Amino acid sequence: MSTHLWRTGLLVVPLLLAGCASADAAPGAAAAAPPSSSPSAVDQAPPSGTAAMVCGADVVGDVSRALALSMPPVTDSTWADQLFTCDYSLPMGPLVLSVKESPDAAAAAEYFDGRQAELTGAAAALGLGERAFSTPTGTVVVVKDAMTLTVDATGLPEEFGANGQRRSAFAYEVASIVLGCWTGHE
């Protein structure tokens, strides 16, 4: 990717985060509609509002703006085994965001380490959460507190859009968007 496109992408993120943080900071703001699937365990609690944000209006809107889409993408969510997953149907292919809710930070770190071991080519990604890694194929995984965010852009073309967006850089941008919403929500 050219240096110009990288800088352009980084300039967009603060603008996107400003809208997300202010909207979610309002008391009682709804993060997302309830997931479409029922829990796998009878007494499993629903996902936290923070986890559900990956499918909420703010993140969906920010992804739409980042891609200059004329309409917000259709999303579908599931909740099972403490994993909230949001599938985005983008014009150029699927994007999957998921959040694993762990009982504590140590369990989240263990889950993060497992994800890093299973994904080929994982390398540290700086500037995201407490720890993060990315793969050359377009996956970014970030641990923050007791949550692990995975942005999987591997279903997108290697390069897409009028500006030649690369899926690996887009996955990083989406992870930044979500973390900005999480920070604004705290």
Residue frames as qw, qx, qy, qz and C-alpha x, y, z in Angstrom:
[[0.000, 0.892, 0.452, 0.000, 0.00, 0.00, 0.00],
 [0.379, 0.571, -0.053, 0.726, 1.27, 3.43, -0.76],
 [0.292, -0.170, -0.496, 0.800, 2.22, 5.76, 2.09],
 [0.241, -0.130, -0.121, -0.954, -0.42, 8.21, 0.89],
 [0.636, -0.318, -0.548, -0.440, -3.25, 5.69, 1.29],
 [0.579, -0.258, -0.651, 0.417, -2.00, 4.66, 4.73],
 [0.119, -0.076, -0.285, 0.948, -1.93, 8.28, 5.92],
 [0.409, -0.203, -0.320, -0.830, -5.37, 8.92, 4.42],
 [0.655, -0.330, -0.667, -0.132, -6.78, 5.92, 6.29],
 [0.461, -0.243, -0.561, 0.643, -5.30, 7.11, 9.55],
 [0.066, -0.043, 0.064, -0.995, -6.80, 10.56, 9.11],
 [0.521, -0.294, -0.509, -0.618, -10.26, 9.08, 8.60],
 [0.546, -0.272, -0.762, 0.218, -10.27, 7.06, 11.84],
 [0.138, -0.194, -0.478, 0.845, -10.31, 10.04, 14.27],
 [0.361, -0.023, -0.186, -0.913, -13.23, 11.54, 12.36],
 [0.621, -0.202, -0.678, -0.337, -15.15, 8.28, 12.55],
 [0.462, -0.206, -0.731, 0.459, -14.40, 7.81, 16.23],
 [0.059, -0.041, 0.250, -0.966, -15.69, 11.24, 17.19],
 [0.590, -0.163, -0.287, -0.737, -19.27, 10.37, 16.17],
 [0.709, -0.151, -0.689, -0.023, -19.18, 6.96, 17.79],
 [0.372, -0.067, -0.624, 0.684, -17.83, 8.09, 21.16],
 [0.206, -0.060, 0.187, -0.958, -20.29, 10.93, 21.52],
 [0.662, -0.157, -0.404, -0.612, -23.32, 8.83, 20.62],
 [0.734, -0.166, -0.655, 0.073, -22.46, 5.96, 22.95],
 [0.243, 0.112, -0.550, 0.791, -21.54, 8.18, 25.87],
 [0.464, -0.315, -0.052, -0.826, -25.20, 9.14, 26.35],
 [0.323, -0.096, 0.831, -0.443, -26.82, 7.33, 29.26],
 [0.643, 0.307, 0.598, -0.368, -29.13, 4.55, 28.15],
 [0.432, 0.564, -0.448, -0.542, -27.96, 4.62, 24.53],
 [0.938, 0.091, 0.308, -0.132, -28.81, 1.36, 22.83],
 [0.274, -0.544, 0.676, 0.416, -25.75, -0.35, 21.40],
 [0.226, 0.154, -0.814, -0.513, -27.47, -2.86, 19.12],
 [0.793, -0.115, -0.145, -0.581, -30.58, -4.84, 18.57],
 [0.727, -0.328, 0.585, -0.149, -30.67, -8.23, 20.32],
 [0.026, -0.348, 0.851, 0.394, -28.89, -10.97, 18.40],
 [0.673, 0.120, -0.339, -0.646, -31.00, -13.04, 16.06],
 [0.661, 0.020, -0.749, -0.023, -30.13, -16.43, 17.56],
 [0.713, -0.643, -0.032, -0.278, -31.04, -17.84, 20.91],
 [0.194, -0.706, 0.661, -0.168, -28.35, -18.62, 23.48],
 [0.607, 0.204, -0.764, -0.079, -26.80, -22.08, 23.44],
 [0.274, -0.118, -0.827, 0.477, -27.22, -22.45, 27.20],
 [0.245, -0.711, -0.637, -0.171, -30.57, -21.94, 28.91],
 [0.391, -0.852, -0.228, 0.265, -29.21, -19.55, 31.53],
 [0.565, 0.081, 0.148, 0.807, -26.60, -17.78, 29.38],
 [0.018, -0.745, -0.225, 0.628, -26.78, -14.02, 29.90],
 [0.564, 0.794, 0.202, 0.103, -27.19, -11.83, 26.82],
 [0.647, 0.251, -0.046, 0.718, -24.09, -10.17, 25.36],
 [0.262, -0.591, -0.235, 0.726, -22.94, -6.97, 27.00],
 [0.337, 0.902, 0.190, -0.190, -23.80, -3.70, 25.27],
 [0.142, -0.762, 0.504, 0.380, -20.09, -3.21, 24.67],
 [0.432, -0.084, 0.842, 0.313, -19.78, -6.52, 22.80],
 [0.442, 0.621, 0.647, -0.003, -22.98, -5.90, 20.83],
 [0.067, 0.822, -0.084, -0.559, -21.61, -2.55, 19.60],
 [0.272, -0.269, 0.727, 0.571, -19.84, -4.36, 16.75],
 [0.122, 0.413, 0.817, 0.385, -23.29, -4.73, 15.18],
 [0.027, -0.722, -0.469, 0.509, -24.71, -1.44, 16.46],
 [0.382, 0.876, 0.286, 0.063, -25.71, 1.60, 14.46],
 [0.149, -0.916, 0.281, 0.243, -22.55, 3.56, 15.28],
 [0.472, -0.369, 0.708, 0.373, -20.07, 0.92, 14.07],
 [0.557, 0.479, 0.648, 0.202, -22.24, 0.03, 11.06],
 [0.231, 0.959, 0.147, -0.072, -22.40, 3.72, 10.16],
 [0.251, -0.798, 0.453, 0.307, -18.66, 4.18, 10.58],
 [0.565, -0.053, 0.744, 0.352, -17.92, 1.15, 8.38],
 [0.467, 0.726, 0.495, 0.096, -20.34, 2.56, 5.77],
 [0.067, 0.981, -0.092, -0.155, -18.57, 5.93, 5.83],
 [0.449, -0.566, 0.597, 0.349, -15.11, 4.34, 5.68],
 [0.484, 0.123, 0.775, 0.388, -16.14, 2.52, 2.49],
 [0.210, 0.268, -0.181, -0.923, -18.24, 5.43, 1.11],
 [0.074, 0.310, 0.935, 0.158, -21.26, 3.14, 0.80],
 [0.249, -0.303, -0.291, -0.873, -24.54, 4.68, -0.35],
 [0.745, -0.445, -0.168, -0.468, -26.48, 2.55, 2.18],
 [0.413, -0.543, 0.678, -0.275, -25.51, 0.85, 5.43],
 [0.365, 0.198, -0.890, -0.190, -24.65, -2.83, 4.97],
 [0.832, -0.320, -0.224, -0.395, -27.02, -5.57, 6.09],
 [0.030, 0.458, -0.806, 0.374, -25.80, -7.26, 9.27],
 [0.845, -0.271, -0.368, -0.276, -26.74, -10.47, 11.04],
 [0.086, -0.594, 0.661, -0.451, -25.67, -11.38, 14.57],
 [0.828, -0.207, -0.516, -0.072, -25.37, -14.50, 16.69],
 [0.281, -0.650, 0.517, -0.481, -24.58, -15.12, 20.35],
 [0.963, -0.126, -0.223, -0.081, -23.27, -18.50, 21.54],
 [0.858, -0.159, -0.201, 0.445, -20.65, -19.64, 24.06],
 [0.340, -0.787, -0.060, 0.511, -19.96, -16.05, 25.15],
 [0.352, -0.109, 0.487, 0.792, -19.06, -15.12, 21.55],
 [0.380, 0.750, 0.312, -0.442, -21.02, -12.32, 19.87],
 [0.431, -0.020, 0.611, 0.663, -20.59, -12.40, 16.09],
 [0.377, 0.737, 0.194, -0.526, -21.75, -9.81, 13.56],
 [0.556, 0.163, 0.624, 0.525, -21.66, -10.67, 9.86],
 [0.193, 0.672, -0.035, -0.714, -21.58, -7.67, 7.51],
 [0.654, 0.438, 0.557, 0.265, -22.80, -8.19, 3.94],
 [0.070, -0.687, 0.198, 0.696, -20.68, -5.63, 2.09],
 [0.688, 0.653, -0.041, -0.313, -20.92, -5.08, -1.69],
 [0.381, 0.671, -0.635, -0.037, -17.33, -6.30, -2.08],
 [0.624, 0.058, -0.772, 0.108, -17.70, -9.35, 0.18],
 [0.678, -0.633, -0.365, -0.081, -18.25, -10.45, 3.79],
 [0.135, 0.529, -0.517, 0.659, -16.74, -8.84, 6.87],
 [0.725, -0.455, -0.515, -0.045, -17.05, -10.63, 10.23],
 [0.038, -0.569, 0.465, -0.677, -16.62, -8.94, 13.61],
 [0.757, -0.388, -0.522, -0.058, -16.74, -11.00, 16.79],
 [0.149, -0.640, 0.467, -0.592, -16.24, -10.35, 20.48],
 [0.685, -0.174, -0.692, 0.147, -15.41, -13.09, 22.97],
 [0.407, -0.716, 0.179, -0.538, -16.54, -12.15, 26.47],
 [0.614, 0.087, -0.711, 0.330, -14.31, -13.80, 29.05],
 [0.573, -0.693, -0.434, 0.059, -14.92, -13.94, 32.81],
 [0.417, -0.833, 0.085, 0.353, -11.76, -11.90, 33.50],
 [0.257, 0.864, -0.379, -0.210, -8.67, -10.37, 31.90],
 [0.338, -0.441, 0.824, 0.112, -6.57, -13.51, 32.46],
 [0.635, 0.307, 0.708, -0.030, -9.10, -15.68, 30.60],
 [0.484, 0.850, 0.069, -0.197, -9.25, -13.09, 27.81],
 [0.012, -0.766, 0.608, 0.207, -5.45, -13.17, 27.52],
 [0.502, -0.130, 0.853, 0.066, -5.58, -16.97, 27.27],
 [0.626, 0.600, 0.487, -0.106, -8.23, -16.80, 24.53],
 [0.275, 0.906, -0.226, -0.227, -6.16, -14.15, 22.69],
 [0.240, -0.569, 0.764, 0.185, -3.04, -16.34, 22.89],
 [0.609, 0.173, 0.774, 0.007, -5.01, -19.28, 21.48],
 [0.545, 0.793, 0.225, -0.154, -6.25, -17.20, 18.55],
 [0.084, 0.853, -0.464, -0.223, -2.70, -16.00, 17.87],
 [0.416, -0.331, 0.836, 0.134, -1.40, -19.58, 17.85],
 [0.615, 0.366, 0.698, -0.025, -4.08, -20.76, 15.40],
 [0.470, 0.861, 0.133, -0.145, -3.75, -17.98, 12.81],
 [0.798, 0.131, 0.202, 0.553, -0.89, -18.23, 10.31],
 [0.416, 0.473, 0.098, 0.771, 1.44, -15.24, 10.00],
 [0.360, -0.880, -0.308, -0.039, 0.24, -13.44, 13.15],
 [0.507, 0.206, -0.208, 0.811, 2.42, -10.44, 13.98],
 [0.205, -0.542, -0.469, 0.666, 2.05, -7.78, 16.67],
 [0.131, 0.707, 0.400, 0.569, -0.16, -4.84, 15.69],
 [0.315, -0.131, -0.369, 0.864, 0.78, -1.64, 17.46],
 [0.144, -0.077, -0.003, -0.987, -1.62, 0.97, 18.76],
 [0.628, -0.276, -0.444, -0.576, -4.64, -1.23, 19.45],
 [0.829, -0.464, -0.227, -0.214, -5.96, -2.31, 22.86],
 [0.609, -0.686, 0.398, 0.007, -3.72, -3.93, 25.44],
 [0.385, -0.293, 0.782, 0.394, -2.32, -6.44, 22.92],
 [0.702, 0.567, 0.124, -0.413, -3.12, -6.97, 19.28],
 [0.403, -0.246, 0.734, 0.489, -1.96, -8.91, 16.27],
 [0.630, 0.564, -0.035, -0.533, -2.79, -8.99, 12.59],
 [0.725, 0.025, 0.629, 0.280, -2.32, -11.47, 9.78],
 [0.082, -0.289, 0.495, 0.815, -1.28, -10.70, 6.21],
 [0.003, 0.323, 0.857, 0.402, -4.58, -12.18, 5.00],
 [0.227, -0.443, -0.224, -0.838, -6.76, -9.57, 6.77],
 [0.641, -0.580, -0.502, -0.031, -7.50, -10.61, 10.34],
 [0.080, 0.515, -0.427, 0.739, -6.91, -8.36, 13.37],
 [0.667, -0.491, -0.559, 0.034, -7.36, -9.62, 16.94],
 [0.038, 0.549, -0.323, 0.770, -7.30, -7.28, 19.94],
 [0.529, -0.460, -0.677, 0.226, -7.65, -7.94, 23.65],
 [0.067, -0.464, 0.180, -0.865, -8.97, -5.20, 25.93],
 [0.530, -0.311, 0.454, -0.645, -9.92, -5.92, 29.52],
 [0.533, -0.024, 0.829, -0.167, -11.99, -9.14, 29.47],
 [0.707, 0.595, 0.258, -0.283, -12.96, -8.91, 25.80],
 [0.420, -0.253, 0.646, 0.585, -11.27, -10.13, 22.64],
 [0.531, 0.683, 0.067, -0.496, -12.26, -8.50, 19.36],
 [0.521, -0.044, 0.697, 0.490, -11.65, -10.26, 16.05],
 [0.460, 0.685, -0.048, -0.563, -12.04, -8.41, 12.76],
 [0.594, -0.008, 0.741, 0.314, -11.99, -10.92, 9.90],
 [0.408, 0.704, -0.100, -0.573, -11.75, -9.26, 6.49],
 [0.343, -0.269, 0.828, 0.353, -10.42, -12.39, 4.74],
 [0.481, 0.506, 0.716, 0.024, -13.62, -12.64, 2.66],
 [0.250, 0.899, 0.024, -0.359, -12.89, -9.29, 1.01],
 [0.772, 0.563, -0.055, 0.290, -10.73, -8.92, -2.10],
 [0.696, -0.171, -0.119, 0.687, -7.04, -8.23, -1.41],
 [0.116, -0.189, 0.041, 0.974, -7.60, -4.73, -2.83],
 [0.093, 0.641, 0.743, 0.167, -10.94, -3.00, -3.38],
 [0.048, -0.869, -0.319, 0.376, -12.66, 0.34, -3.83],
 [0.437, 0.876, 0.061, 0.194, -11.82, 3.43, -5.85],
 [0.109, -0.897, 0.408, -0.129, -8.83, 4.23, -3.61],
 [0.665, 0.351, -0.647, 0.126, -7.32, 0.73, -3.69],
 [0.579, -0.567, 0.385, -0.441, -8.12, -0.11, -0.04],
 [0.434, 0.258, -0.861, 0.070, -6.23, -3.20, 1.13],
 [0.731, -0.450, -0.431, -0.280, -8.17, -5.66, 3.27],
 [0.672, -0.187, -0.480, 0.532, -5.42, -5.92, 5.90],
 [0.128, 0.119, -0.176, 0.969, -5.40, -2.13, 6.38],
 [0.488, -0.385, -0.303, -0.722, -9.21, -2.07, 6.39],
 [0.738, -0.369, -0.561, 0.067, -9.32, -4.74, 9.14],
 [0.453, -0.108, -0.381, 0.799, -6.99, -2.56, 11.24],
 [0.134, -0.239, -0.079, -0.958, -9.19, 0.49, 10.57],
 [0.637, -0.425, -0.452, -0.457, -12.34, -1.37, 11.62],
 [0.678, -0.303, -0.538, 0.398, -10.63, -2.59, 14.81],
 [0.231, 0.034, -0.210, 0.949, -9.71, 1.05, 15.54],
 [0.379, -0.363, -0.290, -0.800, -13.32, 2.10, 14.98],
 [0.721, -0.430, -0.528, -0.127, -14.63, -0.52, 17.43],
 [0.588, -0.211, -0.445, 0.642, -12.03, 0.31, 20.08],
 [0.022, 0.201, -0.027, 0.979, -12.92, 3.98, 19.75],
 [0.573, -0.434, -0.365, -0.592, -16.56, 3.11, 20.42],
 [0.746, -0.344, -0.528, 0.216, -15.57, 0.97, 23.41],
 [0.406, -0.037, -0.313, 0.858, -13.46, 3.80, 24.82],
 [0.197, -0.283, -0.117, -0.931, -16.24, 6.32, 24.29],
 [0.668, -0.407, -0.490, -0.384, -18.70, 3.99, 26.02],
 [0.600, -0.128, -0.629, 0.478, -16.66, 3.48, 29.22]]
